Amino acid sequence: MIKVLFFAQLRDQLGVSELTLNSDQNPNVQVLLENLKAQNTGWDKLLSKGTLMVAVNQTISNKNATLVSGDEVAFFPPVTGG
């Protein structure tokens, strides 16, 4: 199983903070994103933003990152500081 987390405004816009998904159907972050977008047409636009950031097991990653059972994947908008 893969734990998927959504943060900040993305969480608010999607209406969900976390999901648990089958790891067999999500071999990498890109496939996971495509599967998430297919679940809900409203999610497609939100999860297709080029600025969407991803972390796998609390390490900033990219969409090619391989996923295995037990991984935690977090999606969030760009972070700025001040």
N, CA, C and O atoms as a GROMACS GRO file, in nm:
protein
  328
    1MET      N    1   0.083  -0.118   0.000
    1MET     CA    2   0.000   0.000   0.000
    1MET      C    3   0.088   0.125   0.000
    1MET      O    4   0.197   0.126   0.057
    2ILE      N    5   0.039   0.228  -0.063
    2ILE     CA    6   0.106   0.356  -0.070
    2ILE      C    7   0.016   0.459  -0.003
    2ILE      O    8  -0.103   0.468  -0.032
    3LYS      N    9   0.074   0.537   0.086
    3LYS     CA   10   0.000   0.645   0.151
    3LYS      C   11   0.024   0.772   0.071
    3LYS      O   12   0.139   0.810   0.048
    4VAL      N   13  -0.084   0.837   0.029
    4VAL     CA   14  -0.075   0.959  -0.050
    4VAL      C   15  -0.128   1.074   0.034
    4VAL      O   16  -0.239   1.068   0.087
    5LEU      N   17  -0.049   1.180   0.046
    5LEU     CA   18  -0.086   1.298   0.125
    5LEU      C   19  -0.097   1.420   0.035
    5LEU      O   20  -0.022   1.435  -0.061
    6PHE      N   21  -0.192   1.506   0.067
    6PHE     CA   22  -0.210   1.633  -0.005
    6PHE      C   23  -0.200   1.746   0.096
    6PHE      O   24  -0.258   1.738   0.205
    7PHE      N   25  -0.126   1.852   0.062
    7PHE     CA   26  -0.102   1.961   0.155
    7PHE      C   27  -0.147   2.096   0.101
    7PHE      O   28  -0.163   2.116  -0.019
    8ALA      N   29  -0.167   2.188   0.194
    8ALA     CA   30  -0.195   2.330   0.168
    8ALA      C   31  -0.322   2.346   0.083
    8ALA      O   32  -0.420   2.274   0.103
    9GLN      N   33  -0.319   2.440  -0.009
    9GLN     CA   34  -0.439   2.468  -0.088
    9GLN      C   35  -0.479   2.349  -0.174
    9GLN      O   36  -0.597   2.334  -0.206
   10LEU      N   37  -0.386   2.265  -0.211
   10LEU     CA   38  -0.419   2.146  -0.289
   10LEU      C   39  -0.512   2.056  -0.210
   10LEU      O   40  -0.610   2.005  -0.265
   11ARG      N   41  -0.484   2.037  -0.082
   11ARG     CA   42  -0.570   1.957   0.006
   11ARG      C   43  -0.710   2.018   0.010
   11ARG      O   44  -0.809   1.945   0.000
   12ASP      N   45  -0.718   2.148   0.024
   12ASP     CA   46  -0.848   2.215   0.032
   12ASP      C   47  -0.925   2.203  -0.099
   12ASP      O   48  -1.046   2.179  -0.098
   13GLN      N   49  -0.856   2.219  -0.211
   13GLN     CA   50  -0.922   2.213  -0.341
   13GLN      C   51  -0.969   2.071  -0.376
   13GLN      O   52  -1.075   2.054  -0.436
   14LEU      N   53  -0.891   1.970  -0.337
   14LEU     CA   54  -0.929   1.832  -0.365
   14LEU      C   55  -1.034   1.781  -0.267
   14LEU      O   56  -1.111   1.690  -0.298
   15GLY      N   57  -1.036   1.840  -0.147
   15GLY     CA   58  -1.131   1.797  -0.046
   15GLY      C   59  -1.090   1.670   0.027
   15GLY      O   60  -1.174   1.602   0.086
   16VAL      N   61  -0.961   1.638   0.023
   16VAL     CA   62  -0.911   1.518   0.090
   16VAL      C   63  -0.766   1.544   0.133
   16VAL      O   64  -0.690   1.611   0.063
   17SER      N   65  -0.730   1.492   0.249
   17SER     CA   66  -0.594   1.513   0.297
   17SER      C   67  -0.504   1.392   0.273
   17SER      O   68  -0.383   1.406   0.258
   18GLU      N   69  -0.564   1.272   0.269
   18GLU     CA   70  -0.482   1.154   0.243
   18GLU      C   71  -0.564   1.039   0.188
   18GLU      O   72  -0.685   1.030   0.209
   19LEU      N   73  -0.494   0.951   0.118
   19LEU     CA   74  -0.551   0.829   0.059
   19LEU      C   75  -0.454   0.715   0.080
   19LEU      O   76  -0.334   0.738   0.098
   20THR      N   77  -0.503   0.594   0.077
   20THR     CA   78  -0.418   0.476   0.076
   20THR      C   79  -0.452   0.399  -0.051
   20THR      O   80  -0.568   0.364  -0.075
   21LEU      N   81  -0.350   0.372  -0.132
   21LEU     CA   82  -0.370   0.307  -0.262
   21LEU      C   83  -0.285   0.182  -0.275
   21LEU      O   84  -0.185   0.165  -0.205
   22ASN      N   85  -0.327   0.095  -0.365
   22ASN     CA   86  -0.255  -0.028  -0.394
   22ASN      C   87  -0.124   0.003  -0.465
   22ASN      O   88  -0.124   0.074  -0.566
   23SER      N   89  -0.014  -0.047  -0.414
   23SER     CA   90   0.116  -0.020  -0.475
   23SER      C   91   0.135  -0.094  -0.608
   23SER      O   92   0.211  -0.048  -0.693
   24ASP      N   93   0.067  -0.206  -0.626
   24ASP     CA   94   0.082  -0.282  -0.751
   24ASP      C   95   0.036  -0.204  -0.873
   24ASP      O   96   0.087  -0.225  -0.983
   25GLN      N   97  -0.060  -0.114  -0.855
   25GLN     CA   98  -0.114  -0.038  -0.967
   25GLN      C   99  -0.044   0.096  -0.985
   25GLN      O  100  -0.079   0.173  -1.076
   26ASN      N  101   0.053   0.126  -0.901
   26ASN     CA  102   0.121   0.256  -0.904
   26ASN      C  103   0.272   0.238  -0.893
   26ASN      O  104   0.330   0.264  -0.787
   27PRO      N  105   0.336   0.193  -1.001
   27PRO     CA  106   0.480   0.163  -0.995
   27PRO      C  107   0.571   0.285  -0.984
   27PRO      O  108   0.685   0.274  -0.940
   28ASN      N  109   0.518   0.405  -1.023
   28ASN     CA  110   0.597   0.527  -1.008
   28ASN      C  111   0.503   0.645  -0.987
   28ASN      O  112   0.381   0.630  -0.997
   29VAL      N  113   0.560   0.760  -0.958
   29VAL     CA  114   0.478   0.877  -0.927
   29VAL      C  115   0.392   0.920  -1.045
   29VAL      O  116   0.277   0.958  -1.026
   30GLN      N  117   0.444   0.914  -1.166
   30GLN     CA  118   0.367   0.954  -1.284
   30GLN      C  119   0.242   0.867  -1.300
   30GLN      O  120   0.134   0.920  -1.326
   31VAL      N  121   0.256   0.736  -1.286
   31VAL     CA  122   0.140   0.646  -1.298
   31VAL      C  123   0.042   0.675  -1.184
   31VAL      O  124  -0.079   0.675  -1.206
   32LEU      N  125   0.093   0.698  -1.065
   32LEU     CA  126   0.007   0.732  -0.952
   32LEU      C  127  -0.074   0.857  -0.984
   32LEU      O  128  -0.195   0.860  -0.960
   33LEU      N  129  -0.009   0.960  -1.036
   33LEU     CA  130  -0.080   1.083  -1.073
   33LEU      C  131  -0.188   1.057  -1.177
   33LEU      O  132  -0.300   1.107  -1.164
   34GLU      N  133  -0.155   0.980  -1.279
   34GLU     CA  134  -0.253   0.949  -1.384
   34GLU      C  135  -0.372   0.874  -1.325
   34GLU      O  136  -0.487   0.902  -1.362
   35ASN      N  137  -0.348   0.780  -1.235
   35ASN     CA  138  -0.457   0.707  -1.171
   35ASN      C  139  -0.542   0.798  -1.084
   35ASN      O  140  -0.665   0.784  -1.081
   36LEU      N  141  -0.480   0.890  -1.014
   36LEU     CA  142  -0.555   0.985  -0.931
   36LEU      C  143  -0.642   1.077  -1.018
   36LEU      O  144  -0.758   1.103  -0.985
   37LYS      N  145  -0.585   1.125  -1.128
   37LYS     CA  146  -0.660   1.214  -1.218
   37LYS      C  147  -0.778   1.142  -1.281
   37LYS      O  148  -0.881   1.204  -1.309
   38ALA      N  149  -0.766   1.013  -1.304
   38ALA     CA  150  -0.874   0.935  -1.364
   38ALA      C  151  -0.990   0.911  -1.267
   38ALA      O  152  -1.102   0.883  -1.309
   39GLN      N  153  -0.963   0.921  -1.138
   39GLN     CA  154  -1.067   0.896  -1.037
   39GLN      C  155  -1.171   1.007  -1.032
   39GLN      O  156  -1.287   0.982  -0.997
   40ASN      N  157  -1.131   1.130  -1.068
   40ASN     CA  158  -1.221   1.243  -1.052
   40ASN      C  159  -1.183   1.349  -1.154
   40ASN      O  160  -1.069   1.394  -1.158
   41THR      N  161  -1.279   1.389  -1.238
   41THR     CA  162  -1.248   1.485  -1.344
   41THR      C  163  -1.202   1.619  -1.287
   41THR      O  164  -1.122   1.688  -1.350
   42GLY      N  165  -1.251   1.658  -1.171
   42GLY     CA  166  -1.207   1.783  -1.109
   42GLY      C  167  -1.062   1.778  -1.065
   42GLY      O  168  -0.995   1.881  -1.060
   43TRP      N  169  -1.015   1.660  -1.034
   43TRP     CA  170  -0.877   1.643  -0.988
   43TRP      C  171  -0.778   1.658  -1.103
   43TRP      O  172  -0.663   1.696  -1.081
   44ASP      N  173  -0.821   1.626  -1.224
   44ASP     CA  174  -0.731   1.630  -1.340
   44ASP      C  175  -0.663   1.766  -1.353
   44ASP      O  176  -0.541   1.773  -1.368
   45LYS      N  177  -0.740   1.872  -1.347
   45LYS     CA  178  -0.685   2.007  -1.362
   45LYS      C  179  -0.591   2.040  -1.247
   45LYS      O  180  -0.483   2.096  -1.269
   46LEU      N  181  -0.630   2.007  -1.125
   46LEU     CA  182  -0.548   2.041  -1.007
   46LEU      C  183  -0.417   1.963  -1.004
   46LEU      O  184  -0.314   2.017  -0.963
   47LEU      N  185  -0.420   1.837  -1.046
   47LEU     CA  186  -0.301   1.753  -1.040
   47LEU      C  187  -0.215   1.762  -1.166
   47LEU      O  188  -0.110   1.698  -1.174
   48SER      N  189  -0.259   1.840  -1.263
   48SER     CA  190  -0.184   1.856  -1.387
   48SER      C  191  -0.098   1.982  -1.388
   48SER      O  192  -0.026   2.008  -1.485
   49LYS      N  193  -0.105   2.061  -1.283
   49LYS     CA  194  -0.028   2.185  -1.279
   49LYS      C  195   0.121   2.155  -1.283
   49LYS      O  196   0.170   2.069  -1.209
   50GLY      N  197   0.192   2.224  -1.368
   50GLY     CA  198   0.336   2.204  -1.383
   50GLY      C  199   0.416   2.241  -1.260
   50GLY      O  200   0.531   2.200  -1.246
   51THR      N  201   0.356   2.319  -1.172
   51THR     CA  202   0.426   2.362  -1.051
   51THR      C  203   0.406   2.267  -0.933
   51THR      O  204   0.463   2.289  -0.826
   52LEU      N  205   0.327   2.164  -0.951
   52LEU     CA  206   0.300   2.068  -0.845
   52LEU      C  207   0.430   2.002  -0.798
   52LEU      O  208   0.509   1.955  -0.880
   53MET      N  209   0.451   2.001  -0.670
   53MET     CA  210   0.573   1.940  -0.615
   53MET      C  211   0.537   1.805  -0.552
   53MET      O  212   0.423   1.782  -0.511
   54VAL      N  213   0.637   1.717  -0.546
   54VAL     CA  214   0.614   1.584  -0.491
   54VAL      C  215   0.732   1.544  -0.402
   54VAL      O  216   0.848   1.576  -0.430
   55ALA      N  217   0.699   1.475  -0.296
   55ALA     CA  218   0.802   1.418  -0.208
   55ALA      C  219   0.768   1.271  -0.187
   55ALA      O  220   0.652   1.235  -0.166
   56VAL      N  221   0.868   1.187  -0.194
   56VAL     CA  222   0.851   1.044  -0.166
   56VAL      C  223   0.930   1.015  -0.038
   56VAL      O  224   1.051   1.038  -0.032
   57ASN      N  225   0.860   0.965   0.061
   57ASN     CA  226   0.920   0.936   0.192
   57ASN      C  227   0.994   1.059   0.247
   57ASN      O  228   1.106   1.050   0.298
   58GLN      N  229   0.927   1.175   0.234
   58GLN     CA  230   0.972   1.303   0.288
   58GLN      C  231   1.098   1.358   0.222
   58GLN      O  232   1.169   1.440   0.280
   59THR      N  233   1.126   1.313   0.100
   59THR     CA  234   1.238   1.364   0.022
   59THR      C  235   1.184   1.416  -0.110
   59THR      O  236   1.115   1.344  -0.182
   60ILE      N  237   1.215   1.542  -0.143
   60ILE     CA  238   1.169   1.599  -0.269
   60ILE      C  239   1.211   1.506  -0.382
   60ILE      O  240   1.325   1.458  -0.388
   61SER      N  241   1.117   1.480  -0.473
   61SER     CA  242   1.141   1.382  -0.577
   61SER      C  243   1.087   1.434  -0.710
   61SER      O  244   1.053   1.551  -0.722
   62ASN      N  245   1.080   1.345  -0.808
   62ASN     CA  246   1.022   1.380  -0.937
   62ASN      C  247   0.921   1.273  -0.976
   62ASN      O  248   0.902   1.174  -0.905
   63LYS      N  249   0.857   1.294  -1.089
   63LYS     CA  250   0.749   1.204  -1.131
   63LYS      C  251   0.798   1.069  -1.180
   63LYS      O  252   0.717   0.978  -1.201
   64ASN      N  253   0.928   1.052  -1.199
   64ASN     CA  254   0.982   0.924  -1.242
   64ASN      C  255   1.021   0.834  -1.125
   64ASN      O  256   1.063   0.720  -1.146
   65ALA      N  257   1.007   0.882  -1.004
   65ALA     CA  258   1.047   0.805  -0.886
   65ALA      C  259   0.966   0.676  -0.875
   65ALA      O  260   0.844   0.676  -0.885
   66THR      N  261   1.038   0.566  -0.855
   66THR     CA  262   0.975   0.435  -0.838
   66THR      C  263   0.911   0.427  -0.701
   66THR      O  264   0.964   0.478  -0.602
   67LEU      N  265   0.795   0.361  -0.696
   67LEU     CA  266   0.723   0.345  -0.570
   67LEU      C  267   0.712   0.197  -0.533
   67LEU      O  268   0.696   0.112  -0.620
   68VAL      N  269   0.721   0.170  -0.404
   68VAL     CA  270   0.703   0.034  -0.354
   68VAL      C  271   0.607   0.040  -0.234
   68VAL      O  272   0.583   0.147  -0.177
   69SER      N  273   0.556  -0.074  -0.198
   69SER     CA  274   0.464  -0.082  -0.085
   69SER      C  275   0.528  -0.023   0.040
   69SER      O  276   0.645  -0.050   0.070
   70GLY      N  277   0.452   0.058   0.112
   70GLY     CA  278   0.501   0.122   0.232
   70GLY      C  279   0.548   0.265   0.210
   70GLY      O  280   0.574   0.337   0.306
   71ASP      N  281   0.559   0.307   0.083
   71ASP     CA  282   0.603   0.444   0.055
   71ASP      C  283   0.494   0.545   0.092
   71ASP      O  284   0.375   0.514   0.094
   72GLU      N  285   0.540   0.666   0.120
   72GLU     CA  286   0.452   0.779   0.145
   72GLU      C  287   0.482   0.883   0.038
   72GLU      O  288   0.597   0.924   0.020
   73VAL      N  289   0.378   0.925  -0.034
   73VAL     CA  290   0.394   1.023  -0.141
   73VAL      C  291   0.313   1.147  -0.103
   73VAL      O  292   0.194   1.137  -0.071
   74ALA      N  293   0.377   1.262  -0.106
   74ALA     CA  294   0.309   1.387  -0.072
   74ALA      C  295   0.311   1.481  -0.191
   74ALA      O  296   0.413   1.499  -0.258
   75PHE      N  297   0.195   1.541  -0.217
   75PHE     CA  298   0.183   1.641  -0.323
   75PHE      C  299   0.150   1.775  -0.259
   75PHE      O  300   0.068   1.783  -0.168
   76PHE      N  301   0.215   1.880  -0.309
   76PHE     CA  302   0.192   2.012  -0.251
   76PHE      C  303   0.229   2.120  -0.352
   76PHE      O  304   0.308   2.096  -0.443
   77PRO      N  305   0.172   2.240  -0.335
   77PRO     CA  306   0.208   2.350  -0.424
   77PRO      C  307   0.347   2.400  -0.391
   77PRO      O  308   0.401   2.366  -0.286
   78PRO      N  309   0.406   2.480  -0.479
   78PRO     CA  310   0.540   2.535  -0.449
   78PRO      C  311   0.539   2.611  -0.317
   78PRO      O  312   0.440   2.673  -0.280
   79VAL      N  313   0.649   2.604  -0.248
   79VAL     CA  314   0.662   2.668  -0.118
   79VAL      C  315   0.751   2.790  -0.133
   79VAL      O  316   0.858   2.784  -0.195
   80THR      N  317   0.706   2.900  -0.076
   80THR     CA  318   0.790   3.020  -0.075
   80THR      C  319   0.811   3.064   0.068
   80THR      O  320   0.729   3.037   0.155
   81GLY      N  321   0.916   3.131   0.090
   81GLY     CA  322   0.945   3.177   0.225
   81GLY      C  323   0.951   3.327   0.231
   81GLY      O  324   0.945   3.396   0.130
   82GLY      N  325   0.964   3.376   0.350
   82GLY     CA  326   0.973   3.519   0.361
   82GLY      C  327   1.019   3.559   0.499
   82GLY      O  328   1.032   3.678   0.528
   0.00000   0.00000   0.00000
